[in-house]
Amino acid sequence: MTAQTFDIQQFVDRQPLRPVHFTVLALCTLILFIDGFDVFLLGKIAPAVAEDFGIPVEGMTSVFVAQQVGLAIGAFGIGPITDRWGRRSTLMVAAAFFGPLTLALAFVNSLALFAVLRGISGLFLGGLLPVALALIAETVPKARRATFLSIAMAGYSLGAAAGAAVAAWLIDRLGWESGFLIGGIVPILLLPVMHFLLPESLPFRVRRQHSRGRICATLRRLDPSVPLTGEERFVLEESRLGANDTGGVFDIFRSGRAPATLLLWAAAFLSMGNIALMASWMPSFFFEMAGVPIQDFAKVAVLGVFGGFLGSLTVGWFIDKFSATGVLIAFYLLNSLLIVLLGTVGFGSLLFVAVLIVWQFSQTGGQAGLNAYLAQFYPTAVRGTGFSWAGGAGRIGGVVSPFLGGLALASHLDLGTTFRLLAAIPLGVAALVLILRISTRPGAAGRRPAEQAA
């Protein structure tokens, strides 16, 4: 009997939403919540940690550097690993390591050991986001994919906000150690839940030529009623693979992907660099250039969290309804305009609060949208590598760009001029996405239609 071709990607894309899709979304969102909580926690509690170790806050620099280096190395390293070992396995191994490492931070009494442990935990934290989003992208039907990805990214934003809640409510009662206890215990508790409830990526199983039994078991988790005769030949749509893709690092440059990969790296570098720059220096800009007390700015800035959450939550819906690159260009252009307005509108007015909220909407939503695009752009064989290496470029941007804030203060620029200059960064991201859109449209040289999320 002739084997019947069974296209896995078409099967995934044509599925109606089922409980398993919401299970994957819930677990990945919780993973990203812990990721966001853990990554941003240190900045919130650094003064309390420094006081306990009997050092000035600037003495925590080694810990911050160790964390950023670990995150960057992890982002670059975990992609090739997940493209070979699988999404589910990588998430479980990462949680099994960063959970205990984070938990241990609550009990160390040496700053040097604290920095080392923080750096090592960063190796495993750095790749959680791209792997979790890759699993969602390879499990959820195409019509709802970007929406699910943006909901998961909203979990990351909520995790970052939860770190602020810990700093505000638990430090005085339970000490700074409570943050690391939460950040360490939760991923450990998640391990058995992931083991029993989280399926492996079906396209990954087929791409890595797993046994028929394992592929069929995953198929039936997605659709218990799927008819299987035993004669199927499981394939992925050939145009999504690339003839030379082996899962290696250099595959992200093959099959005509090199120009788009470099554009995405540059966009991630500028986008994440802009987020780090504004998060690090915005309160200082308003204090030094406009005389706004740090405490007053912090009270207003809290309102921006709602805009950021809404941006993460809704950008996927826009992408599912419209062109992905068109939505990204709109978000980053809006981001640029609102940065100019932040430096122009009077602080504390209702108009300023509205501008701040919408700016956070555009900034956080734009980054979430870029992540959603990355999660769908590459084929299964190199999705983890492509996504995580773009994230690594973004991490480098996050390390480098804050130096621009110090340069602006040292140059004694006024607030309006500073923010007009900073507005060029998201404008640059919009320009890069526009070039990407033009280069990947139908008829463009080197375009691989099935790989585009545009």
N, C-alpha and C positions, 0 to 999 in steps of 0.2 A: 504493500500500500504506500502511495506517495505521501510524504510528510506534508502536513498543512502548515503554512507560514502563519505564525501568531506574532503580530507586531505589538510589542510591549508598550511602546510610547502611545500608540493609538488607543490601546486598552486603558491606560491611565487617564488620558485626556478625555475619553468619552464616559468615564464613570460619573454617576450622580454622587452627590455628597453623602457619605455614610458615616456611621459612628467612628470607624477607624480613622477617618480624616480628621475628625475633631479631637480624637485621642492624640494623634501626632501633633496637631496644633497646640493642644493644652500642654503636653510634655515639653515640646520645644520652646513654647512661650515661657514656661516655668524655668527651663534651663537658661534662657536669655535673661530672665528676671534676675536670677542669681548671678549671671555674668555681669550685668550692668551694676548690680548691687556691690559686687566684690571689686570690680575695676575702679569704681568711683568712690568707694568707701574711704580709702586712705586719705584722700584730699579733705574729706569732711572731718576726720578725727585726728589729723596730724598734730594739731596743737596739744591735744590731750595726751597722745603717745609721747611727744617730745617732753612734756612736763613730767611724765612718769619716769622717763629715762634721764631726767635732769639735764637736758640739752636745750638750746634755743631751737625754734621751729626750723630755721635754716639748716640745722644739723640733720634734718630728715631728708636732705637732698639726695644722699646716697641711696635711701630707700626708694624714693621716687624714680631715680635713674634706673635702679635695678628692676623695678616693676616695668618701666617702659621698654627696657632692653628685652626683658623676658617676653613681654607681649609681642614685640616686633619679631623676635626669633620664632616664637610660637606661631604667629600668623604666617610666616614664610614656610615653616617646617611642616605644619599639620596638613597642608593641602595635598602634597604628594602621598602622605600617609593615608588620608581618608580615601583617596582615589584608588588605593591598593587594598586597604583593609575593610573599607565600608564606612557608611555614615554612622550607623547604630553602634558599631564596635568602637569607633573613635570617640564618640560622645561618652560612652560608658567608661572607657579607659581614662579619658580626660577627667571625668567626674571622680573616678576612683583615686586619682592622684591629687587634684587641686583641692578636694574636700579635706582630706587629712592635713595637707600642707597649710591650708588656711586655718584650720582648727588649731594647729600647733602654734600659730602666731600669738594666740591668747596666753601662751604659757612661757614664752622665751623671755630671758632677762638680759640679753645682749643685743645691742643695736646692730652689730655686724651680722649676727645670726639672723636677726629680723630681716635685714636687707637680703641676705642669701635666700632665705625661705620665700620672701616675696618675689624675688627674681625667678626662682624655680617654679613657683605656682603660676607665674605669668606665662611660662612656656605652655602650660595646659589651658589657661584661660584664653590666650591669644587666638586660638582657632575655634572656640566654641561657636561663635556667631556664624562664620561661613559654613561650618559643617551642619549646624541645625537648620539654617536656611536652605542649604542644598538638599537636605532630606525632605523638607516641606516641598520644595520645587519639584522633586522627583516622585512625590506621592500624591499631590493634590491635582485634580483636573485643571487643565489650562485656563478654563473660563473663570476660575476662582483663585488662581495661583497667586497673583499679585496681592489680592485682598488678604489672603492667609499670611503671606510674607509680611505685609505691613502690620497685621495684628501681632505677629510674633515680635516685630521690632518695637511695637508699643510696649511689650513686656520688658524689653531692655531699658526703655526710657523710664518705666515705672520702677525698675530695680535701682536705677541711678537716683530717683527721687526718694526711694525707701532708705537709701544710705543717709540722706539728709535727715529723715525722720529719726533714725537711730541716733545720729549726732545730737538732735534736738531733745529727744525724750529719754534715751536709755543711758547715755554716758554719765549723767549726774547720779543716776540710780544704781546702775550696774557696772559702770566703768567702760572704757573703750574696748575692753576685751569682748564685751557682749556682741559687738559687730562681727568679729571674726568667729565667734561661737556660732552665730546664725549662719554666716557665710560658709562655714565648714560642715555643720551638721546637715543642712538641707540637701546638698548634693549627695552625701552619703546615704541619706534616707531615700533619695530618688533612685539609687542604683537598682534595687530589686524591682521597683515599679517599671523602670526602663527595660529591664531584662524580660519581664513578662508581657508588657503591653506595647512596647515600641517596635514596630516592624522595620526590617532592613529595606533599603531602597530597592525596588523591583528592577528599574533600569540598571542599577549597579550590579545586581546579581547576574543579569543576562550579559552585561558587558564583560564581567569577569568570568563568565562561563561556569557558574556554580552548578551543582548537580540538579537534575530535573526535579528531584523530590523537594529541594529547598525552594526552587522557583515556584513550583506548584503550591507549596504551603503558603508562600507570600501572596500568590495570586488569590488564594481562597480567603486570606485575611482581608484583602481588599474587596473581594466579591465572592461570598460563599456559594453563589449559584452559578459561577462561571462554568460553562460546559468544557470539559477536557476529555479528549478521547484517548490520550496516550501517544498520539501520532504527531503532535504539534512540534514544529521547529520554531523555537523562540528566537526572535530577532528584535533589534532596534532599527528604526528607520535609518537606512544607510547614510542618508545625507546628514544625519546628526553626528556621525562618528568621525568621518575623515579617514581616508584609507591608511594613513600612517600613524594614527593615534594609538599609543601604547600605554598611556597613563603617566608618562614621564613629564618632567618639568618643561622641557622645550616644546612639548605639544601645544602649549598655549600660544606659540608663535607660528605653528604650522598651519597648513590648509587655508592660507589667506587671513589668519587671525592676528598677525603681528601688528598691523597698524591700529586695529581696534583695541588690542591689549595695551599698547602704549598709551593710547588716548584715555582708556579707562584708568590706568595707573596714574596718569597726570590729573585726571578729574578727582580720583580718590585722595591723592596727595593734597590738592588744593581744598577740597571739601572738608576732610577731617582736620587739616591744618587750620582752616578757618574756625572750626568749632573749638579746637584747643586754644587758639589765640583769643577768641572772644571770651571763653570761659575763664582763662587765666588772667586777662588784663582789663576786662570791661569795668569791673568795680573800681579799679585803680585809675582808669581813664576819667571816669566821672568825678572821682575824688580829687585827683591832681589837676585836671583841666577845667572842672566846673564847680569844684568846692562842695560836691555832694558827699555827705558822710557815708561811710561804708555800710553802717547799719540801716540807714534810710534806703540805700540802693538795694540791699538784700531783701528788705520787706517788699519792695515793688517787684524785684526779680522773681520772687516766688510765684507770682501770678503767671509768669511766662511758662512755667511748667505745664499748665493746662493747654496752652497753645502748642507746645512741643508734642504732648501726648496726642492731641487731636490731629496734628500733622502726620505723625507716625501711623495713626489708626486709619486715616482716610486716603493717604496717597495711593495705596494699593487699589482702592476702588476706582480712583481716577485712571490709573494705569490699565485696569481691566476694561474700562469703558473707552479710553482714548489711546492715542499713540504714547508709548512709554517715554520715548525721547522728547516728544512734545510736552508732556507733563513735567519732565525734569527741567527742561529749558524754562518753562513758566515758573516753577518753584524757585530756581536759582536767580532768575531775573527779579522776581519779587523780593527775594532775600537781599539782593544788591540795593534795590530801591529803598527798602526799609532800613538798612544800615545807614544810608544817607540821612533818612528822616530821624533816626535815633540821635544823630549828632546835631540835629537842627531844632527839633521840637523841644519845648521847655520841659525839664525833668519834673515829674510829679503831677503833671496835668493829666486829665482823662485821656486826651489825645495821645500823650506819651505812653500811658499804660496800654492803650489799644494797639499802638504801633509795636510795642514790645511783645505783646501776645501774638500778633500776626507774624512778627519777625521770627519768633520761636517756632511758630507753625511752619513757616517756609524753610527755616534752617533744618529742623529735625525731620520734617517731612521730606525735604530734598535728599538728605542722607539716607533715610529709610527707603526712598524710591530708588536711589542709586544702588543700594544693596539688593533690592528686589530685582532690578535690571541685571545686576551681576549674577544673581542666583539662577537666572534663566538664559543668560547669553551663551554660556559654554555648553558643549555636549557632555554627556554623562562621564565619558572617559577622563575629562580634565576639568570638570566643574569645580571640584574641591580645590585643585591647584590654582585655577584661574581666579576664583573668588578670593581665596586666602592671600594670594600674592598681591592682588589689588588692595586688599585690606592691609597687607604689610607696607605697601607704598603709602597708604593713608596714615599708618602708625608713624612712619618716618616724618610725614608732614606734621603730625601732632607733636613731635619732638622738636622740629626745626622752627616752625612758625611762631611760637611764643617769643622767640628772640626779637621779632619785629615789634612786639609791644614795648619791650625795653628800649628799643631804638627810637620809637615814637616819643616816649617820655623824655629820653635823653636829648631829643631834638627840640624839645619845648614847643611842639605843635599845639595848636588850639584844637578843641574837641571836634568842631565841624570839619576841619581839614583832615584830621586823623581818620574820621569815619568815612569821609569821601574817598580817601586812599584805600581803606579797608574794603570798601564796596567793590573794588576791582577784583577781589578774590572770587566771590561767587559769580561775578560777571565772567571771569575766566572759565569757571566750570561750565556755565551756560554755553560759552563759545566752543569749548571742547566737545560738549554733547551735540551741538549743532553740526560740527565737523563729522562726528560719529554718525549722526543721522544721515548726512549727505553721502558718506562713504558706504553705508550699508543699505541704502535704498535700492529698489529693483533696478538692475542694469549697471550698478556700480561695480567697478573692477574688484575682483577678489571676494565679492559678497557670497556668503553661504546662507541661503535663505532660511533653511530650517534652524539655524543657530541664532537667528536674530529675535530679540524681544521688542524690537522697535515698532 
